[in-house]
Amino acid sequence: MRKSIRTPIKKTTRSCHLLWRVVLLVSVSLLLAGTAWAGPLQLQTTFDNNTVYSEQPAPHYLEVLVIAAPATGAVKRRLPLNLALVIDTSGSMRDENKLTSVQQAAIALVNRLQPEDRLAIVSYNNEAKVVLPSSPMKMEQEARWLIQSLRADGGTNLGAGLIEGYHQLREFASPRSINRVLLLSDGKANVGITSSAELSRMALQEADAGISLSTFGVGLDFNEDLMAALSESGRGMYYFIDRPESMETILAKEFNSVESLMAADIQVTITLAPDLHIERVFANSYQVNGNTISVRFGDLSAGERRRMQVRFLPSPRSQGTANNAAKVEMSYRTPGGEGSGTLTQGIGLAYVKSPQAIAGNLDKEVAERSAVFEANFARMEAAQAYDRGEKKRAASILNTVKKKLEGLTSSSRRVQQEVTEMEEYQQGLEQAMPASKRAMMQKQVKYKGQALEGC
């Protein structure tokens, strides 16, 4: 199972920054109003409302937020990088100067590497080719020349390129380095392995072995569902590059993230009480087993965050306090093989007979983000239905959620913006428009849904 969504939050206070500097990188649990610290990570757990109408409960939301410590002058020198650039050189990369933009971005990345870093370059069209075997970056001039020599022709054997990229990294992969494949493509896998499930299994196996994967979809013809699935399984990031000229900026963003890595393999496990019934999970990569939800947050760099929510329906019960309504467990690994950390945090609910008491305890910020999660989940579902040719179902999904948003008592600017975006998207689906414009609209909707978890 997987699906997701995301939203903005307040900046952390200076006091949190100071705490991060002194907390040891070992198993720690400090509970303070739903906020706890473990090593370089802060964990926040919050209900949209911690009171429940005992006689006829309504759906509630649990929000979990993980934030990595911000970069400070005390942050140690970064770990060596072990990277593989896997570049699509199929014939379509000639269009719109896509290959030229990728080459410029790749050269800019080479310019930022240090002598102790390693880089492999793999190109793929009908088959994969090792352009530069994994090499220390004392050979940066050769790397630049080889990147400039790439030419576009043939089909898209994405699987072969990915396999060779992993192969190049595997020999030099180490817990004391950051090992990542950067996969760039403008098309659909149409040669060799084309199964999304098979490619995702490969990415998951390599991630379990310590090699992560970030994906970059260039233009309007790539398979965004495949690229998003690969990045989720590979515990990296997914980027949608609508304009080739923005390639260098986005690849630089990924490089900044890799070189400031604070925690890896972050996993969050949420266990709800038996009388809380899970209705929906807003996260990119998760599994549900009974009342337990396991979420893979992947890696976090300095200042980055991951947010998810769970919508659940409490069963009616007598008034009182349920101290163990939810248990949230977080685990992570520190880059460089220095160890790992775990954290467990509990959070409770109060059951009352007064609707007025419930209204007074609403956390408006969490409730607003819940509305945004719901809106983006609906747009994602509608986009997928439209891709399957189910136009009426897509319209029905959008209408239902739009009415719910319009009926909210707290109509903040953010919620109103979601209503407007919902209306614009629905109008776009109903109107006749060029195929390229519709493809752009679909990719933007799906990418926003993927990107929300990091807000």
C-alpha positions in Angstrom: 0.0 0.0 0.0 1.1 3.5 -0.6 -0.2 6.9 -1.0 0.5 10.2 0.5 0.4 13.9 1.0 2.2 17.1 2.7 2.1 20.6 4.2 4.1 23.6 5.7 4.9 24.0 9.4 6.5 26.5 11.8 10.3 26.8 12.1 11.9 25.2 15.1 12.9 27.4 17.9 16.4 28.3 19.0 16.0 26.2 22.2 15.4 23.1 20.0 18.5 23.9 18.1 20.5 23.9 21.4 19.0 20.7 22.6 20.0 19.0 19.3 23.6 19.9 19.9 23.9 18.1 23.2 21.7 15.0 22.8 23.7 11.9 22.5 23.4 9.6 19.4 22.0 6.7 21.4 18.5 5.5 22.3 16.9 8.5 24.1 13.3 9.3 25.1 12.3 12.8 26.3 8.6 13.4 26.3 7.4 17.0 26.5 3.9 17.8 25.2 4.1 15.5 22.2 7.7 16.4 21.3 10.7 14.2 21.8 14.4 14.1 20.7 16.7 11.3 19.7 20.1 12.1 18.4 19.8 14.4 15.4 16.0 13.9 15.1 13.0 15.5 16.6 9.7 13.6 16.8 6.4 15.4 17.2 3.1 13.6 17.6 -0.2 15.5 17.7 -3.9 14.8 17.4 -6.1 17.3 15.5 -8.2 17.1 18.7 -7.3 15.2 21.8 -10.9 15.0 23.0 -13.5 12.7 21.6 -17.3 12.8 21.8 -17.8 9.6 23.7 -21.3 8.8 22.5 -21.0 9.4 18.8 -17.3 9.9 17.8 -16.3 11.6 14.5 -13.1 10.8 12.6 -9.9 12.2 14.1 -6.4 12.6 12.8 -3.0 11.7 14.3 -0.1 13.7 12.9 3.5 12.5 13.1 6.4 14.8 12.2 10.1 14.0 12.1 12.6 16.9 11.7 16.4 16.6 11.3 18.6 18.9 13.2 19.6 22.1 11.3 23.1 22.5 10.0 25.4 24.4 12.4 29.0 25.2 12.6 29.5 22.2 14.8 28.3 19.8 12.1 31.2 17.5 11.3 32.9 17.2 7.9 30.7 15.3 5.5 31.2 11.6 4.7 32.7 10.5 1.4 30.2 10.1 -1.5 29.9 7.0 -3.6 27.6 8.1 -6.4 26.4 6.7 -9.8 24.9 8.9 -12.4 22.6 6.8 -14.6 21.6 8.9 -17.6 19.0 8.2 -20.2 20.5 8.7 -23.7 17.5 7.4 -25.7 16.5 9.2 -28.9 13.9 11.4 -27.2 16.6 13.1 -25.1 17.6 15.1 -28.2 14.3 17.0 -27.9 14.2 20.4 -26.2 17.9 20.2 -25.4 17.2 17.7 -22.6 20.5 15.8 -22.9 22.4 19.1 -23.1 20.8 20.3 -19.9 21.5 17.0 -18.2 25.2 17.2 -19.3 25.5 20.7 -17.9 24.0 19.7 -14.6 26.2 16.5 -14.4 29.3 18.6 -15.0 28.3 21.1 -12.3 27.9 18.1 -9.9 31.4 16.8 -10.8 32.8 20.3 -10.0 31.5 19.9 -6.4 33.0 16.5 -5.7 36.0 16.1 -3.5 39.1 13.9 -4.2 37.9 11.2 -1.7 34.5 11.0 -3.4 33.8 8.3 -6.1 31.6 8.7 -9.2 30.4 6.2 -11.8 28.6 7.3 -15.0 26.3 4.9 -16.8 24.3 5.7 -19.9 21.4 3.6 -21.3 19.3 3.5 -24.4 18.7 0.0 -26.0 21.3 -1.3 -23.6 23.4 0.0 -20.7 27.0 1.3 -21.1 29.6 2.1 -18.5 30.8 5.5 -19.5 33.0 5.9 -16.4 33.7 3.0 -14.0 33.5 4.0 -10.4 36.5 6.3 -9.9 37.9 8.6 -7.3 37.3 12.2 -8.2 41.0 12.9 -8.9 39.8 12.1 -12.5 37.3 15.0 -12.7 38.6 16.3 -16.1 38.1 12.9 -17.7 34.6 12.7 -16.1 33.7 16.1 -17.6 34.9 15.0 -21.1 33.0 11.7 -20.9 29.8 13.5 -19.9 30.2 15.9 -22.8 30.7 13.0 -25.2 27.2 11.5 -24.5 24.9 11.2 -27.6 21.2 10.4 -27.7 19.8 7.5 -29.8 17.6 4.3 -29.4 15.1 3.1 -26.9 14.8 3.2 -23.1 16.2 0.2 -21.2 15.9 1.8 -17.8 16.3 -1.5 -16.0 19.7 -2.3 -17.6 20.9 1.2 -16.6 19.7 0.8 -13.1 21.3 -2.6 -12.7 24.7 -1.4 -13.9 24.5 1.7 -11.7 24.0 -0.5 -8.6 26.8 -2.8 -9.9 29.2 0.1 -10.1 28.5 1.2 -6.5 28.4 -2.2 -4.9 32.1 -2.9 -4.9 32.9 0.3 -3.1 29.8 0.7 -0.9 30.6 1.2 2.8 28.7 2.2 5.9 31.3 5.0 6.1 30.2 6.5 2.8 27.0 7.8 1.4 26.0 5.4 -1.5 23.4 6.6 -3.9 22.3 6.1 -7.5 20.9 9.2 -9.3 18.6 8.0 -12.1 17.6 10.4 -14.9 15.0 9.6 -17.6 12.6 11.4 -19.9 10.6 8.3 -21.1 9.0 5.1 -20.2 10.9 1.8 -19.7 10.2 0.1 -23.1 13.2 -2.2 -23.5 14.4 -5.0 -21.1 12.8 -5.0 -17.6 9.6 -2.9 -17.9 7.7 -4.1 -14.8 7.3 -1.4 -12.1 7.0 -4.1 -9.4 10.2 -5.9 -10.5 12.2 -2.7 -10.7 10.9 -1.5 -7.3 11.8 -4.8 -5.7 15.4 -4.3 -7.0 15.5 -0.8 -5.5 14.2 -2.1 -2.2 16.8 -4.9 -2.0 19.6 -2.4 -2.8 18.3 0.1 -0.2 18.3 -2.7 2.4 22.0 -3.3 1.4 22.8 0.4 2.0 22.5 1.9 -1.6 19.7 4.5 -1.9 18.1 5.7 -5.2 16.8 9.2 -6.2 14.9 9.6 -9.5 14.6 12.6 -11.9 11.8 12.6 -14.4 12.6 15.0 -17.3 9.8 16.5 -19.5 6.3 15.2 -20.0 6.7 11.7 -21.4 8.3 9.8 -18.5 6.3 7.3 -16.3 5.9 9.4 -13.1 4.3 6.5 -11.2 7.4 4.3 -11.9 9.8 7.1 -10.9 8.0 7.8 -7.7 7.7 4.1 -6.8 11.5 3.6 -7.4 12.4 6.5 -5.2 10.1 5.3 -2.4 11.5 1.7 -2.6 15.0 3.1 -2.9 14.6 5.5 0.1 15.7 8.5 -1.9 13.9 11.5 -3.5 11.7 11.9 -6.6 12.0 15.1 -8.7 9.7 16.3 -11.6 11.7 18.5 -14.0 9.2 20.2 -16.2 11.8 22.4 -17.9 15.2 21.0 -18.9 16.9 24.3 -18.0 16.0 23.7 -14.3 17.9 20.4 -14.3 21.1 21.9 -12.9 19.3 23.6 -10.0 17.4 20.4 -9.0 20.5 18.2 -9.3 22.3 20.7 -7.0 19.4 20.4 -4.5 19.8 16.7 -4.4 23.6 17.0 -4.0 23.1 19.5 -1.1 20.8 16.9 0.5 23.2 14.0 0.1 26.2 15.9 1.5 24.4 17.1 4.6 22.8 13.7 5.6 21.9 13.5 9.3 20.0 10.2 9.6 19.3 7.2 7.4 16.7 4.4 7.1 14.2 6.3 9.3 11.2 4.1 10.2 8.2 5.1 12.2 5.7 2.5 13.6 2.4 3.7 14.9 0.2 1.4 17.0 -3.4 2.6 17.6 -5.5 1.3 20.5 -7.9 -1.6 19.4 -11.0 0.7 19.5 -9.4 3.2 17.1 -10.2 2.1 13.5 -7.8 3.2 10.8 -9.6 4.8 7.8 -6.8 6.3 5.8 -3.1 6.8 5.9 -1.4 9.8 4.3 2.2 8.7 3.7 4.2 7.8 0.6 5.6 4.4 1.7 3.8 2.4 4.3 2.2 -0.9 5.3 -0.8 -1.6 7.6 -1.0 -4.8 9.7 -4.1 -4.7 11.9 -3.9 -1.5 13.9 -0.1 -1.1 13.3 1.2 1.2 10.6 4.8 1.0 9.5 6.1 4.0 7.6 9.5 4.3 5.8 10.7 7.9 5.9 14.0 7.1 4.2 16.9 9.5 4.8 16.8 13.1 6.2 19.4 15.8 5.7 20.0 18.9 7.9 16.8 20.8 8.4 14.6 18.4 6.4 11.4 17.0 7.6 8.8 14.2 7.0 5.2 14.5 8.0 2.4 12.0 7.8 -1.2 11.7 9.1 -3.6 8.9 10.0 -7.4 9.4 9.9 -9.1 7.1 12.3 -12.6 6.6 13.8 -12.9 5.9 17.6 -15.5 3.5 18.9 -18.1 4.9 21.3 -17.1 4.4 25.0 -17.7 5.9 28.4 -16.1 9.2 29.2 -12.7 9.2 30.7 -9.0 9.2 29.6 -7.3 6.7 27.3 -3.7 7.2 28.1 -2.4 4.7 25.5 -4.5 5.7 22.5 -1.4 5.7 20.3 2.2 4.5 20.6 4.7 6.0 18.1 8.1 4.3 17.7 10.9 5.7 15.6 14.2 4.1 14.6 17.1 5.4 12.5 20.7 4.8 11.6 23.4 7.4 11.8 25.4 7.9 8.6 29.0 6.6 8.7 28.2 3.5 10.6 28.4 5.3 14.0 25.3 3.5 15.4 21.6 3.9 15.6 18.9 5.3 17.7 15.3 4.5 18.8 12.5 6.4 20.4 9.1 5.5 21.8 6.4 8.0 22.6 2.8 7.6 23.8 -0.1 9.9 23.4 -3.6 9.9 24.9 -7.2 10.9 24.2 -9.9 12.2 26.5 -13.5 11.0 26.0 -16.2 13.6 26.9 -19.9 14.1 26.6 -19.7 17.8 25.9 -19.5 18.8 22.2 -18.5 22.3 23.3 -15.4 20.9 25.0 -14.4 19.1 21.8 -14.7 22.3 19.8 -12.6 24.2 22.2 -9.7 21.7 22.0 -9.4 21.7 18.2 -5.8 22.2 17.0 -6.6 24.4 14.0 -3.2 24.1 12.4 -3.3 20.3 12.4 -6.9 20.3 11.2 -6.0 22.6 8.3 -3.2 20.3 7.3 -5.6 17.4 7.5 -7.8 19.2 5.0 -4.8 19.7 2.7 -3.9 16.0 2.9 -7.5 15.0 2.0 -7.6 17.4 -0.9 -4.3 16.2 -2.4 -5.2 12.6 -1.8 -8.4 13.2 -3.7 -6.5 14.9 -6.6 -4.1 12.0 -6.7 -7.0 9.5 -6.9 -8.8 11.6 -9.5 -5.6 11.8 -11.6 -5.2 8.0 -11.5 -8.8 7.4 -12.4 -8.5 9.8 -15.3 -5.4 8.0 -16.5 -7.5 4.8 -16.5 -10.2 6.5 -18.6 -12.6 6.8 -15.7 -13.6 10.4 -16.2 -16.9 10.3 -14.3 -15.2 8.7 -11.3 -12.5 11.4 -11.4 -15.2 14.1 -11.4 -17.1 12.4 -8.5 -14.0 12.2 -6.3 -13.2 15.9 -6.8 -16.8 17.0 -6.2 -17.1 15.0 -3.0 -13.9 16.4 -1.4 -14.6 20.0 -2.7 -18.0 19.9 -0.8 -16.3 18.7 2.4 -13.7 21.5 2.1 -16.4 24.1 1.5 -18.3 22.9 4.5 -15.4 23.3 7.0 -16.1 25.9 9.7 -12.4 27.0 9.7 -12.1 28.3 6.1 -8.5 29.5 6.3 -6.6 30.9 3.3 -4.8 27.6 2.9 -8.1 25.7 2.7 -9.6 28.2 0.3 -6.5 27.8 -1.9 -7.1 24.0 -2.0 -10.7 24.6 -3.0 -9.6 26.9 -5.8 -6.9 24.4 -7.0 -9.6 21.6 -6.9 -11.9 23.6 -9.1 -9.1 24.5 -11.5 -8.1 20.9 -11.8 -11.6 19.7 -12.4 -12.2 22.4 -15.1 -9.0 21.3 -16.7 -10.1 17.6 -16.8 -13.5 18.7 -18.4 -12.1 21.0 -21.0 -10.5 20.1 -24.3 -6.8 21.0 -24.2 -3.6 20.0 -26.0 -2.2 16.6 -24.9 1.0 18.3 -23.7 -0.8 20.7 -21.4 -2.9 17.8 -20.0 0.2 15.7 -19.4 1.8 18.7 -17.5 -1.3 19.1 -15.4 -1.4 15.4 -14.5 2.3 15.3 -13.6 2.0 18.4 -11.5 -0.9 17.0 -9.5 0.9 13.7 -8.8 4.2 15.4 -7.9 2.5 17.7 -5.4 0.9 14.7 -3.8 4.3 13.0 -3.5 6.0 16.2 -2.3 3.6 17.0 0.5 5.3 14.6 2.9 8.4 16.8 3.1 6.5 20.0 4.0 
